[in-house]
């Protein structure tokens, strides 16, 4: 859930940075957020253990590294589109036929 949505639902609070750094905000949990945190943490830990079951420590590190790279690729593309730019879609003959 994006920070804005968490803030709107009352789970977190955004405050100006104590050191008055420009455009810097501090996030802190609110009572509602603190209450649900243990549940969310348990769910997250469980989901991670299921997803990574049977993988070695090295495999876990590798998949984490690769997913971070994938995320960077997607973020670059999303930022490009978010600024109003159009993607150059790669369309092969099979994709064109499906239209």
Secondary structure as the mmCIF struct_conf table of DSSP 4:
data_model
#
loop_
_struct_conf.conf_type_id
_struct_conf.id
_struct_conf.beg_label_comp_id
_struct_conf.beg_label_asym_id
_struct_conf.beg_label_seq_id
_struct_conf.end_label_comp_id
_struct_conf.end_label_asym_id
_struct_conf.end_label_seq_id
HELX_RH_AL_P HELX_RH_AL_P1 UNK A 3 UNK A 8
TURN_TY1_P TURN_TY1_P1 UNK A 9 UNK A 10
BEND BEND1 UNK A 11 UNK A 11
STRN STRN1 UNK A 12 UNK A 16
TURN_TY1_P TURN_TY1_P2 UNK A 18 UNK A 19
TURN_TY1_P TURN_TY1_P3 UNK A 22 UNK A 23
STRN STRN2 UNK A 25 UNK A 29
HELX_RH_AL_P HELX_RH_AL_P2 UNK A 31 UNK A 51
TURN_TY1_P TURN_TY1_P4 UNK A 52 UNK A 54
HELX_RH_AL_P HELX_RH_AL_P3 UNK A 57 UNK A 82
TURN_TY1_P TURN_TY1_P5 UNK A 83 UNK A 84
HELX_LH_PP_P HELX_LH_PP_P1 UNK A 85 UNK A 87
HELX_RH_AL_P HELX_RH_AL_P4 UNK A 93 UNK A 98
#
